[in-house]
Amino acid sequence: MKLLRPSIPATISIEQHIENTCRNILADPSQIHQVIINLCTNAFHAMEESGGVMSITLREILPDADMLKTLPGLPAERYVELGIADTGTGMDEATMERIFEPFFTTKSVNKGTGLGLSVVHGIIKSYKGAITVDSRPEKGTSFRIYLPVIDKPAPDAALKGNASAGNGSILFVDDEKATIKMMTMMLSRLGYRICAVSSPLEALDRFRERPDRFDLVITDLTMPEMNGITLAAELHKTRPYLPVILMTGYGKDIGYNALNQSGICKLLKKPLKMTELGAAIREVISSRNT
């Protein structure tokens, strides 16, 4: 919430109802962060013009008979319920039926790829959880996420992060604001200095000002002004051996010949775990230093 509040206008108030007695779940913190950022960003967009209230709730529950009928695949055990609701524009039934489909979006071209809710759905399912949505036009939207409780304390390694601290400066490029926030948090926690921009053209300008400033560039594949492969080729006109990592949420495999020809040294699939990201960065930077 500390990360989100500065980016949300004062016309939108945030209410939190967090039960601190909730027990733990077994999940990667960076992925849960991504889930919350995605859902809160969608809620913000739904209230961007008129303002409203965003509500975040967290409680531990035992599903009742009615809930188990609604979610028949959910085992009858205790869950942490995370709710994120807004008082925005809402959705009709036809839209709700498609919101978890990859690349389906109701946003304008410069506001999203339609991958956010698809990624959220995949993360929750991977943890044997469930996600529901309730919405009506002009009446707001409410998402509820259910993740199974584990009656164990979090190990010290999970609290501190499994990846060793990094060192270096990274230029990160992605047109999704939610991804920029998430990656800024992850890369900072890994110990890197990060310059994050939402425009490939701005990234080129920043890079050309001081080509020796960055140890690595991480770029999304699909962006409005130019794709990540073209961006890498442009960067390498100034600095041919600059390490570049390409990130994509796109399902199809990308030909490695195309990547190699553009000087891209690694391809990462979204969503990313922090340990996976840290290992990939260390591998790329160390290989260029040997």
N, C-alpha and C positions, 0 to 999 in steps of 0.2 A: 504494500500500500504506500510506503514511503517513496518507492520508485514511481508509482503511478500518479500520485496526487499532483505533482508539479506539471504534468502533461495534460491534465483534465481541467477544463475551464471552471471558474467559480460558480457558473450557473448550474453545475451538476454537483450535488452533495453526495457524500459517501457515508453510508451507515454500516457499521460493523457489529455483528452479534456473534462473538466468538466464545465458545465454551472451552475454557482452558483445561477442563478435566478430560478432554478427548484423549484416547490412547493413540499409539503410533500406527502408521500404515507402512508397508514395505514398498518403497518407490524411490526413484531417482529424484532428488530435490530439484534439479534443473528442469526435468520434464514436468513436474508439478507446477513449477514457476511458469513454464511455457503455457500450460493449460490455463492458469489464472490470468496471465497477461492477454492471451487470445480472447477469453470470454469477457474480460473487463473492457478490452478495446472494442469489441462488438457492441457492448452495452453503451459505451461512450458515443460511438457512431450513431446509435439509434436515438440518442438524446442531444446530438450535437447542435441542432438548430433551435430546439425549444427548451433545452435544459431538463432537469428532473432529478430523480434520486436513484443512485446505484446502491444496492444492498448486498453485502457479503455476509453469509452466515456459515457457521461451522458447529456441528453437534454430532454426538454419537447416538446411533439408533439401532433398534432391533426391528426389522421389517415386519409389519402386520400382514394379515391374510390378504387384504385388498392390494397392498403393494406387491406381494409375491404373485398375485394374479396379473398385475400390470407388467411385471418383469419376471416372467416364468423361469428364465435361466439363472436367476439369482438364488444362490443357496441361502437357507434360513440361518444366518449368523449375524454377528454384530458388524455394523459399518460406520465409517465416518461419512457424514453427509455434508458436502460442500455446496452451498447455494449461491448463485450469482444472478441477481435480478435487476431489471431496469424498468423505468416508467415511460419508455420511449415509444417508437412507432409501431412495434409489434409485427407479427407475421400472420398471413392467412394459412389455412391448412395445407394448401398445395405447396407453399414455400417450405413449411415445416417438414414435409415428407422428403424433401431433397437436401436439407441443409448439411447433412453429413456426407454428401457425395463429393468426391474430389473435383475441384475446379468449378463447382457450382457457387455462384456468388450473386448477391443483389446489389453489390457496391459498384461505383463507377470505376473506370479503368485504372485510375491512379490511386485507388483506395484498397486494393486487395486482389489476390489471385484466386480466392475461393478455397485455399488449402487449409486455412486456419481450423475450421471445425472438423474437417476430415482428419487432420493431425491430432486434434484433441480426442476425437472418438477412438483413434488407433491407440493412443497412449492409455486411455482408461481401460479399454478392452484388454490390453497387454497385461494389466495388473488385476485381471479377473473382476473388474468393476462394471458399473453401468452408468449411463448418462440419460437423463430425460429432459424434455423441453415442453414448456407450457406457454402459449402465446396467443394473443388476439390482436387484430389490427387496432392501432391507437390505444391499446390497453397495456402495452409493455410485454416483456419476455422474462421468463424465469428458467434458468438451467439448474438442474440438480445432479450432482455427481456422487456416486456411492462407491467407496473403496473399502475392502475388508480390513478389519482391525487385526493387528497382531499384539499379543499380550507380552511384548518384550521391549526392553529399553533399546534405544538407538546406540549402536557401538560407537566408540570414540572416533574410529576411522571415518564413519559416515558423517559425523558432525564436523570434522575438520576438513573433509574432502580427501579423496584418494589420490588425486593428481598432485605431483610435486610442483613447487612454485616455478613459474617460467620467468623469462627475462627477455625483453625486446619490445619493439613497437609494431603494432599491427594496424593496417588500414582495412576496415570492414565496410562492405558495400551491400546494401539490401534495400529495396523499395518498401518493405513492410516495417512500419514503425514498431509493431509488437516484437518482431524478430530482432530489430536493432536494440531494443531495451533488454531483451533476454540475453543476447550475445555480449552486450556491454557488461552486464552483470557477471556472466560466466567468465569472460576473458579477464576482467578485473580481478575476480577471485582466483584465477589461475596465475596472476602476478604480472600480466602484460599491460603495457600502455596501449590504449586503443583510441583511434580516431574513426568514428562511425559516421557514415553519410548515407543518405537515401537516394542519391543521384549518381549514376556512373560518370556523367559529365563533370559534376563537382569533384568526384574522386580523382579524375584525370587532372583537374586544375590543382587540387591539393598536392597530388604527387609531383607534378611538374614544377611546383614552387621549390620543393626540396626533394629531389629523387633519392637521396641517400638517407632520408629520414626513417623509412620503413624497412623492417626486416622481413615482412611478409604481408601479402594481400589475401584476404578471404572475401570472395564475392559470390553472390547469388547467381544462378543461371538465368532466370527469366525476369527481366526488368524492362520498363517501358522505353527508355532512351536507347539502350543497346544491351545485348545479352552479355553474360559473364565471360564467354569465350572471346567475343570481340573486344571487350574491355581488357582482358589479359593481353591480347595481341597489341593493343594500343599502348599499354604500359611497357611492354617489352621493346617497343620502338625507342624508348628513352633509356631503359635499363634492361638489357636482354636476359640477364640471369636472375631476375627478381623472382623469388618463390611465390607461387599463386596456388591457393586452394579454392576449388569450386564447390559450392554447396547447392543442392537441389532437392526439392520435394517431389519432383517429377518422377513418375514410376518407370518410364522406359530407360533402358541402358543407353548411355551416350558412348559413341565410338571412341576408343582410346586413341586412335590415330588423330582424330580431331583435337583431342585434348593435348596430345604431345606436340602437334604442330603449332598449337597456341602457347606452348610453354607452361601448361598447367600440370603441376606435379602430383596432385591428389584430388580425388573426388569423394565428397562426403554426402551421405543421404540424410535428409531431415526426417524425423526429429533427432537431435544429437544428445547424447549423454556427455556430461562434463568430462568424465575420464576419457572417453573416446576422442573428444575434441583436443584435450591436453596432449594425449599421446600422438595424435596426428600432427599437431603443431611442432612438438619436439622432434619428431621424425623428419619433418620437412626441413626445419631450420638446421638440425645437426647434419643432415646429408649435404646441405649446401656449404657447410663450414668445413667439411672433410675433403 
